[in-house]
Amino acid sequence: MKDADATNDTHEVEEPWLPIETKLVVSSVVGGIAILIVLAIFVHMFILR
């Protein structure tokens, strides 16, 4: 029977976060927000007129 305090960690070794990964995540978020703004403008111009 297992101890209640013992945990079974599946992540033994974690890789460090690389600077290029930060740039990719930030650029993806900024790009997504920019595309949403552009699409909102198009919807306002062409559909909601």
C-alpha positions as CSV (number, residue, x, y, z in Angstrom):
1,M,0.0,0.0,0.0
2,K,1.3,3.5,-0.9
3,D,2.0,6.2,1.6
4,A,-0.4,9.1,1.5
5,D,2.5,11.5,1.6
6,A,4.4,9.9,-1.3
7,T,3.8,11.5,-4.7
8,N,4.5,9.9,-8.1
9,D,6.2,12.6,-10.1
10,T,6.1,12.0,-13.8
11,H,8.2,15.1,-14.6
12,E,11.6,14.1,-13.4
13,V,13.7,16.6,-15.3
14,E,12.3,19.8,-16.6
15,E,13.9,21.6,-19.5
16,P,14.8,25.3,-19.1
17,W,12.7,27.9,-20.9
18,L,14.7,29.2,-23.9
19,P,14.7,32.9,-24.9
20,I,13.5,31.9,-28.4
21,E,10.4,30.3,-26.9
22,T,9.6,33.5,-25.1
23,K,9.9,35.4,-28.4
24,L,7.6,32.8,-30.2
25,V,5.0,33.0,-27.5
26,V,5.0,36.8,-27.4
27,S,4.9,37.1,-31.2
28,S,2.0,34.6,-31.4
29,V,-0.1,36.4,-28.8
30,V,0.6,39.8,-30.4
31,G,-0.1,38.4,-33.9
32,G,-3.4,36.9,-32.7
33,I,-4.5,40.1,-31.1
34,A,-3.6,42.1,-34.2
35,I,-5.5,39.7,-36.4
36,L,-8.6,39.9,-34.1
37,I,-8.4,43.7,-34.4
38,V,-8.2,43.6,-38.2
39,L,-11.1,41.1,-38.4
40,A,-13.2,43.2,-36.1
41,I,-12.6,46.3,-38.3
42,F,-13.6,44.3,-41.4
43,V,-16.8,43.0,-39.7
44,H,-17.6,46.6,-38.7
45,M,-17.0,47.9,-42.2
46,F,-18.7,45.3,-44.3
47,I,-21.2,43.4,-42.2
48,L,-22.5,45.9,-39.6
49,R,-23.0,48.7,-42.0
